[in-house]
Amino acid sequence: MSANQLDKKSEAWSALFSEPMSELVKRYTASVFFDQRLWRADIEGSLAHAEMLAAQGVISADDHAAIQRGMATITQEIESGAFEWKLDLEDVHLNIEARLTQLIGDAGKRLHTGRSRNDQVATDVRLWLRGEIDLIGGLLTDLQKALVDIAEKNAEVILPGFTHLQVAQPVSFGHHMLAYVEMFARDAERFADVRRRTNRLPLGAAALAGTSYPLDRERVARTLGMDGVCQNSLDAVSDRDFAIEFTAAASLAMVHVSRLSEELILWMSQSFGFIDIADRFCTGSSIMPQKKNPDVPELARGKTGRVVGHLMGLITLMKGQPLAYNKDNQEDKEPLFDTVDTLKDTLRIFAEMVGGITVKPEAMERAALKGYATATDLADYLVKQGLPFRDAHEVVAHAVKTAIGLGVDLSELPLATLQGFSPKVGEDVYEVLSLRGSLNARNILGGTAPAQVRAQVARHRARLG
């Protein structure tokens, strides 16, 4: 069959069928308008396969050279926008194969020796995703660096730390930002781990059972920079664990973005007034001229649900499939592609947005003073004077109740009043009750003291490069 015949009949299996595919089915089953982004991976995998076929004597050196020339032409056509993507050819693989055969004749048909679209598409997705994981790793590094920068600048700034969204204890704002650095560092580790399992070669599994041609699969894996080959042909063509794992890692990364988004939204509101976000990341209101809305964090919070939804979709897609390949798996690409695009865009914009945050230390400190944030410090002080912690806890509860009734902070209670709760209270108690004293006292590994924040900043800078 000539290249023109393949194009005209539109399916590689058409000789078996007595009637053409309906236009409705053709549109319903086609994937070319979303899977064409795999074109570079498809060509890369095909060139590695052709090189191996030639080395094994399955195709001639002349055929191999023709395939290389044809693929170079196709690459130039796609990059320049001159390549014609055809719905009749269903997917990225058949489009490239048909064009190759147009360009070089029978040598183009020999390229498919020893492989199926089943192992071909599995290879393409893995190659493409590997590259995207590498890009995401760089974006996670950029975001961590931006957070480290703001942490270093604000190591001494006092923020009310919350539990249950109630003021709990004073913390360094820098320390709070470094908590997100830890989250995104774990995300980077997860993606690196996913990459290792993604970077394995299905090619050579053919449709499902392997092939009778003397393929050297390890050679192809080495050529493509993969860590090894998939060891079972049935699993090789039907496995989408790597896509699910990636989307799970992406969901966690977006959850971390969403948690940060929620805090930025709260902190920017007039009720808190802790920060301001640069105008270029906000919008106004069509009716209320005074409004400045944190649209980017809000949208990121919403997009998190979208990515988590893709994870659920992929898991559901796979749960009922018998071995081996099924057409269901065509539905893995759109959620995977959208997850990659959403995560990359989100990380990129957040790295820039974090660098444009204006911190308002006075507002943070005023809020910390409202919540009796040093109550635990007073309890710790009494313990160090010999009072059992549970007794100290009760004493401080009475002191807080009195302060609430008087409308003052613990540090504003007279010494005589404090000594009325416990004779163990001395004049040095006011050092303990100050926000700054509370912050500096937590000078242990992982603590919120500014000295610890600076030590963690140095550690992260060394790690991130």
Phi, psi and omega per residue, in radians:
M1 nan 2.268 -3.139
S2 -1.314 2.947 3.099
A3 -1.089 -0.679 3.126
N4 -1.128 -0.657 3.098
Q5 -1.144 -0.708 3.110
L6 -1.075 -0.748 3.121
D7 -1.113 -0.756 -3.079
K8 -1.186 -0.761 -3.071
K9 -1.399 -0.426 2.941
S10 1.317 -0.247 3.077
E11 -2.266 2.415 -3.114
A12 -1.184 -0.280 -3.107
W13 -1.854 0.237 -2.901
S14 -1.155 -0.410 -3.125
A15 -1.079 -0.387 -3.124
L16 -1.340 -0.397 -2.938
F17 -1.782 2.581 -3.081
S18 -1.688 -0.123 3.085
E19 -2.523 2.630 -3.109
P20 -1.261 2.766 3.067
M21 -1.148 2.428 3.119
S22 -1.191 2.687 -3.134
E23 -1.077 -0.623 3.122
L24 -1.126 -0.809 3.125
V25 -1.141 -0.657 3.141
K26 -1.030 -0.810 3.127
R27 -1.193 -0.656 -3.076
Y28 -1.174 -0.619 -3.042
T29 -1.679 -0.215 -3.081
A30 -1.264 2.593 3.111
S31 -2.254 0.035 -2.963
V32 -1.081 -0.496 -3.059
F33 -1.446 -0.085 2.945
F34 -2.108 -0.445 -3.115
D35 -1.575 0.025 3.125
Q36 -1.144 -0.301 3.076
R37 -1.146 -0.205 3.097
L38 -1.485 0.083 -2.962
W39 -1.020 -0.733 -3.096
R40 -1.151 -0.731 3.083
A41 -1.123 -0.655 3.134
D42 -1.102 -0.772 3.128
I43 -1.189 -0.727 3.121
E44 -1.045 -0.820 3.120
G45 -1.136 -0.675 3.137
S46 -1.150 -0.703 3.127
L47 -1.138 -0.690 3.097
A48 -1.146 -0.687 3.114
H49 -1.137 -0.758 -3.134
A50 -1.135 -0.715 3.119
E51 -1.051 -0.721 3.122
M52 -1.191 -0.742 3.121
L53 -1.023 -0.711 3.118
A54 -1.177 -0.746 3.134
A55 -1.108 -0.538 3.140
Q56 -1.538 -0.027 3.135
G57 1.345 0.261 -3.138
V58 -1.383 -0.638 3.000
I59 -2.161 2.836 -3.083
S60 -1.418 2.855 3.072
A61 -1.097 -0.594 3.110
D62 -1.150 -0.746 3.086
D63 -1.067 -0.731 3.135
H64 -1.069 -0.790 3.135
A65 -1.106 -0.691 3.121
A66 -1.129 -0.718 3.107
I67 -1.072 -0.758 3.117
Q68 -1.075 -0.751 3.127
R69 -1.132 -0.772 -3.131
G70 -1.102 -0.747 3.137
M71 -1.162 -0.577 3.080
A72 -1.128 -0.695 3.106
T73 -1.143 -0.775 3.139
I74 -1.091 -0.714 3.102
T75 -1.027 -0.794 3.133
Q76 -1.119 -0.696 3.140
E77 -1.128 -0.759 -3.129
I78 -1.175 -0.771 -3.119
E79 -1.115 -0.569 -3.121
S80 -1.518 -0.155 -3.116
G81 1.495 0.133 -3.099
A82 -1.509 -0.236 -3.091
F83 -1.236 2.380 -3.129
E84 -1.726 1.909 3.088
W85 -1.451 2.245 -3.018
K86 -2.030 2.193 3.103
L87 -1.043 -0.638 -3.127
D88 -1.028 -0.432 -3.115
L89 -1.642 0.135 2.838
E90 1.247 -0.933 -3.037
D91 -2.508 3.100 -3.106
V92 -1.081 -0.609 -3.057
H93 -1.187 -0.868 -3.132
L94 -1.195 -0.582 3.083
N95 -1.079 -0.811 -3.135
I96 -1.200 -0.732 -3.133
E97 -1.103 -0.734 3.141
A98 -1.129 -0.741 3.130
R99 -1.158 -0.680 3.106
L100 -1.054 -0.749 -3.133
T101 -1.181 -0.607 3.032
Q102 -1.058 -0.680 -3.054
L103 -1.368 -0.670 -2.969
I104 -2.202 0.041 3.067
G105 1.300 -2.454 -2.994
D106 -1.055 -0.484 3.111
A107 -1.033 -0.587 3.106
G108 -1.144 -0.600 3.120
K109 -1.245 -0.500 -3.100
R110 -1.309 -0.297 3.136
L111 -1.020 -0.578 -3.043
H112 -1.409 0.054 3.127
T113 -1.050 2.237 3.036
G114 1.414 0.163 3.099
R115 -2.466 2.880 3.097
S116 -2.204 2.873 3.008
R117 -1.129 -0.384 -3.138
N118 -1.126 -0.870 3.115
D119 -1.379 -0.427 3.114
Q120 -1.159 -0.847 -3.107
V121 -1.195 -0.636 3.110
A122 -1.091 -0.667 3.099
T123 -1.185 -0.792 -3.116
D124 -1.031 -0.800 -3.100
V125 -1.121 -0.705 3.132
R126 -1.133 -0.761 3.126
L127 -1.097 -0.800 3.138
W128 -1.090 -0.804 -3.079
L129 -1.162 -0.619 3.089
R130 -0.984 -0.808 3.113
G131 -1.115 -0.675 3.130
E132 -1.184 -0.650 3.095
I133 -1.073 -0.695 3.114
D134 -1.106 -0.723 3.099
L135 -1.119 -0.736 -3.138
I136 -1.123 -0.657 3.081
G137 -1.023 -0.729 3.093
G138 -1.141 -0.680 3.121
L139 -1.176 -0.656 3.074
L140 -1.124 -0.660 3.070
T141 -1.095 -0.773 3.131
D142 -1.052 -0.752 -3.141
L143 -1.156 -0.734 3.111
Q144 -1.078 -0.722 3.136
K145 -1.097 -0.695 3.116
A146 -1.114 -0.693 3.113
L147 -1.208 -0.658 3.095
V148 -1.115 -0.694 3.121
D149 -1.056 -0.830 -3.115
I150 -1.222 -0.532 3.088
A151 -1.147 -0.766 -3.117
E152 -1.105 -0.718 -3.134
K153 -1.179 -0.403 -3.013
N154 -2.134 0.521 3.138
A155 -1.078 -0.564 -3.080
E156 -1.622 -0.121 -3.085
V157 -1.329 2.295 -3.082
I158 -1.629 2.180 3.110
L159 -2.069 2.419 3.000
P160 -1.210 2.097 3.028
G161 -1.393 2.488 -3.046
F162 -2.052 2.545 2.733
T163 -2.266 2.471 -3.054
H164 1.002 0.398 -3.062
L165 1.057 0.420 3.022
Q166 -1.935 2.496 3.128
V167 -1.011 2.232 -3.057
A168 -2.004 -1.194 3.128
Q169 -2.541 2.666 3.088
P170 -1.237 2.432 3.064
V171 -2.329 2.815 3.008
S172 -1.296 2.361 3.073
F173 -1.062 -0.619 3.065
G174 -1.074 -0.722 3.106
H175 -1.063 -0.718 3.136
H176 -1.097 -0.741 3.115
M177 -1.140 -0.613 -3.132
L178 -1.212 -0.371 3.043
A179 -1.062 -0.659 3.117
Y180 -1.275 -0.534 3.042
V181 -1.047 -0.738 3.107
E182 -1.068 -0.732 -3.136
M183 -1.085 -0.838 -3.095
F184 -1.245 -0.461 3.033
A185 -1.152 -0.713 3.074
R186 -1.122 -0.657 3.093
D187 -1.048 -0.760 3.128
A188 -1.066 -0.706 3.097
E189 -1.100 -0.719 -3.137
R190 -1.115 -0.765 3.135
F191 -1.117 -0.669 3.091
A192 -1.091 -0.652 3.113
D193 -1.201 -0.737 3.082
V194 -1.072 -0.682 -3.127
R195 -1.021 -0.702 -3.120
R196 -1.060 -0.701 -3.133
R197 -1.412 -0.424 3.065
T198 -1.250 -0.594 -2.965
N199 -1.471 0.903 3.083
R200 -2.229 2.557 -2.930
L201 -1.650 2.070 3.006
P202 -1.467 -0.386 -3.017
L203 -0.988 2.351 -3.054
G204 1.871 -0.263 3.043
A205 -1.294 -0.294 -3.117
A206 1.016 -2.444 -3.060
A207 -1.210 -0.774 3.116
L208 -2.943 -0.333 -2.957
A209 -2.051 0.154 -3.019
G210 1.495 -2.886 -3.078
T211 -2.528 2.768 3.126
S212 -1.508 -0.130 3.097
Y213 -1.306 2.591 -3.078
P214 -1.386 1.196 -3.100
L215 -1.336 2.600 3.007
D216 -1.938 1.532 -3.051
R217 -1.165 -0.618 3.131
E218 -1.111 -0.598 3.108
R219 -1.112 -0.777 3.116
V220 -1.080 -0.739 3.130
A221 -1.057 -0.755 3.115
R222 -1.113 -0.756 -3.141
T223 -1.025 -0.686 -3.096
L224 -1.525 0.014 3.137
G225 1.220 0.537 -3.134
M226 -1.635 2.731 -3.020
D227 -1.429 -0.154 -3.139
G228 2.895 -3.031 -3.128
V229 -1.977 2.659 3.009
C230 -1.206 2.277 -2.913
Q231 -1.549 -0.207 -3.137
N232 -2.232 2.156 -3.020
S233 -1.111 -0.641 3.121
L234 -1.118 -0.810 -3.138
D235 -1.193 -0.627 -3.068
A236 -1.025 -0.742 -3.065
V237 -1.490 -0.362 -3.038
S238 -1.860 -0.193 -3.103
D239 -1.259 2.240 2.970
R240 -2.246 0.378 3.091
D241 -0.956 -0.718 -3.067
F242 -1.074 -0.642 3.111
A243 -1.214 -0.695 3.106
I244 -1.165 -0.774 3.109
E245 -1.039 -0.773 3.122
F246 -1.044 -0.801 -3.091
T247 -1.186 -0.548 3.046
A248 -1.152 -0.772 3.098
A249 -1.111 -0.692 3.107
A250 -1.140 -0.671 3.113
S251 -1.081 -0.754 3.112
L252 -1.117 -0.739 3.111
A253 -1.077 -0.715 3.116
M254 -1.212 -0.581 3.048
V255 -1.072 -0.718 3.102
H256 -1.140 -0.715 3.050
V257 -1.053 -0.715 -3.102
S258 -1.160 -0.684 3.100
R259 -1.118 -0.763 3.075
L260 -1.093 -0.716 3.125
S261 -1.026 -0.790 -3.123
E262 -1.044 -0.715 3.136
E263 -1.210 -0.724 3.118
L264 -1.068 -0.701 3.128
I265 -1.100 -0.817 3.110
L266 -1.104 -0.838 -3.067
W267 -1.118 -0.508 -3.123
M268 -1.421 -0.317 -3.115
S269 -1.165 2.712 -3.137
Q270 -1.077 -0.460 -3.138
S271 -1.152 -0.495 3.099
F272 -1.842 -1.048 3.137
G273 1.167 0.555 -3.072
F274 -1.430 -0.538 -3.049
I275 -2.463 2.978 2.906
D276 -2.326 2.520 3.097
I277 -1.829 2.416 -3.086
A278 -0.944 2.535 -3.054
D279 -0.974 -0.581 -3.051
R280 -1.185 -0.171 3.109
F281 -1.877 0.175 -3.072
C282 -2.230 2.940 3.047
T283 -2.315 2.948 3.062
G284 -1.785 -2.972 3.132
S285 -1.886 2.549 3.121
S286 -1.302 -0.251 -3.085
I287 -2.188 -0.472 -3.078
M288 -1.935 1.817 -2.999
P289 -1.176 -0.295 -3.095
Q290 -1.473 -0.129 -2.972
K291 -1.392 2.472 2.948
K292 -2.327 1.851 -2.970
N293 -1.747 2.331 -3.138
P294 -1.390 1.210 -3.006
D295 -1.101 -0.679 -3.084
V296 -1.095 -0.895 3.081
P297 -1.074 -0.649 3.139
E298 -1.128 -0.753 -3.129
L299 -1.189 -0.665 3.082
A300 -1.090 -0.683 3.076
R301 -1.065 -0.707 3.108
G302 -1.232 -0.696 -3.129
K303 -1.166 -0.383 3.073
T304 -1.051 -0.737 3.094
G305 -1.083 -0.616 3.109
R306 -1.111 -0.787 -3.131
V307 -1.182 -0.759 3.091
V308 -1.062 -0.636 3.073
G309 -1.088 -0.664 3.080
H310 -1.105 -0.665 3.089
L311 -1.058 -0.810 3.115
M312 -1.087 -0.671 3.134
G313 -1.109 -0.754 -3.127
L314 -1.188 -0.700 3.104
I315 -1.097 -0.754 3.131
T316 -1.159 -0.644 3.105
L317 -0.991 -0.685 -3.008
M318 -1.569 -0.323 -2.877
K319 -1.142 -0.477 -3.056
G320 -1.914 0.213 -3.045
Q321 -1.516 2.193 2.965
P322 -1.354 2.839 3.043
L323 -1.233 2.496 0.145
A324 -1.971 -1.833 -3.084
Y325 -1.278 2.465 3.040
N326 -2.335 2.682 -3.114
K327 -1.073 -0.382 3.054
D328 -0.826 -0.636 -2.996
N329 -1.159 -0.236 3.005
Q330 -1.066 -0.460 -3.106
E331 -1.375 0.036 3.110
D332 -1.362 -0.375 -2.917
K333 -1.368 -0.831 -3.081
E334 -1.056 -0.800 3.075
P335 -1.138 -0.645 3.120
L336 -1.160 -0.802 3.136
F337 -1.070 -0.771 -3.113
D338 -1.175 -0.624 3.078
T339 -1.078 -0.811 3.119
V340 -1.053 -0.842 -3.101
D341 -1.098 -0.768 -3.109
T342 -1.125 -0.784 -3.117
L343 -1.149 -0.787 -3.131
K344 -1.083 -0.812 -3.141
D345 -1.075 -0.722 -3.107
T346 -1.147 -0.828 -3.135
L347 -1.103 -0.684 -3.117
R348 -1.116 -0.798 -3.080
I349 -1.286 -0.552 3.134
F350 -1.239 -0.631 3.097
A351 -1.056 -0.672 3.111
E352 -1.307 -0.713 -3.075
M353 -1.159 -0.709 -3.135
V354 -1.036 -0.667 3.122
G355 -1.162 -0.277 -3.135
G356 -1.814 0.252 3.128
I357 -1.386 2.306 3.025
T358 -1.776 2.142 -3.105
V359 -1.606 2.451 -3.139
K360 -2.048 1.499 -3.022
P361 -1.053 -0.658 -3.076
E362 -1.112 -0.714 3.134
A363 -1.149 -0.676 3.116
M364 -1.114 -0.779 -3.099
E365 -1.168 -0.678 3.093
R366 -1.065 -0.713 -3.137
A367 -1.170 -0.633 3.126
A368 -1.149 -0.574 -3.139
L369 -1.265 -0.362 -3.095
K370 -1.346 -0.351 -2.940
G371 -1.901 0.248 3.141
Y372 0.964 0.853 -3.025
A373 -1.212 -0.268 -3.122
T374 -1.747 0.252 -3.140
A375 -1.046 -0.712 3.134
T376 -1.141 -0.595 3.107
D377 -1.113 -0.673 3.088
L378 -1.133 -0.692 3.096
A379 -1.114 -0.763 3.120
D380 -1.091 -0.656 3.110
Y381 -1.046 -0.794 -3.126
L382 -1.162 -0.627 3.090
V383 -1.076 -0.738 -3.133
K384 -1.180 -0.323 3.053
Q385 -1.541 0.030 3.054
G386 1.888 -0.002 -3.126
L387 -1.483 2.343 3.075
P388 -1.023 2.540 -3.012
F389 -1.016 -0.743 -3.106
R390 -1.102 -0.628 3.070
D391 -1.202 -0.712 3.117
A392 -1.094 -0.694 3.123
H393 -1.017 -0.768 -3.119
E394 -1.182 -0.722 3.122
V395 -1.041 -0.810 -3.106
V396 -1.157 -0.626 3.101
A397 -1.027 -0.727 3.088
H398 -1.140 -0.686 3.137
A399 -1.127 -0.741 3.117
V400 -1.104 -0.723 3.138
K401 -1.058 -0.713 3.108
T402 -1.147 -0.767 -3.138
A403 -1.089 -0.687 3.098
I404 -1.070 -0.758 -3.136
G405 -1.096 -0.595 3.141
L406 -1.530 -0.199 -3.130
G407 1.264 0.581 -3.131
V408 -2.247 2.913 3.056
D409 -1.427 2.811 3.087
L410 -0.978 -0.676 -3.109
S411 -1.191 -0.210 -3.124
E412 -1.710 -0.085 3.070
L413 -1.255 2.409 3.101
P414 -1.078 2.667 -3.132
L415 -1.021 -0.700 -3.112
A416 -1.091 -0.655 3.124
T417 -1.143 -0.779 3.135
L418 -1.119 -0.687 3.130
Q419 -1.200 -0.386 3.060
G420 -1.176 -0.435 3.087
F421 -1.438 -0.556 3.107
S422 -2.788 2.238 3.118
P423 -1.185 -0.172 -3.129
K424 -1.362 -0.137 -3.134
V425 -1.320 2.267 3.096
G426 -2.055 -3.130 -3.110
E427 -1.129 -0.411 -3.126
D428 -1.288 -0.018 -3.091
V429 -1.121 -0.490 -3.056
Y430 -1.226 -0.445 3.022
E431 -1.120 -0.664 -3.136
V432 -1.230 -0.640 -3.044
L433 -1.397 -0.118 3.113
S434 -1.384 2.575 3.113
L435 -1.050 -0.745 -3.124
R436 -1.133 -0.712 3.105
G437 -1.110 -0.723 3.103
S438 -1.056 -0.764 -3.119
L439 -1.098 -0.872 -3.073
N440 -1.170 -0.421 -3.089
A441 -1.209 -0.411 -3.060
R442 -1.609 0.993 -3.052
N443 -1.695 1.044 3.063
I444 -2.164 2.843 -3.133
L445 -0.931 2.158 -3.106
G446 1.530 -0.055 -3.106
G447 -1.436 3.079 -3.002
T448 -1.671 -0.015 3.124
A449 -1.012 2.456 -3.139
P450 -0.926 -0.608 3.109
A451 -1.087 -0.675 3.101
Q452 -1.226 -0.653 3.107
V453 -1.059 -0.770 -3.135
R454 -1.155 -0.622 3.087
A455 -1.134 -0.705 3.116
Q456 -1.200 -0.664 3.075
V457 -1.012 -0.799 3.129
A458 -1.082 -0.710 3.124
R459 -1.094 -0.787 -3.124
H460 -1.169 -0.669 3.135
R461 -1.109 -0.699 3.112
A462 -1.147 -0.653 -3.117
R463 -1.244 -0.704 -3.043
L464 -1.467 -0.338 3.109
G465 1.419 nan nan
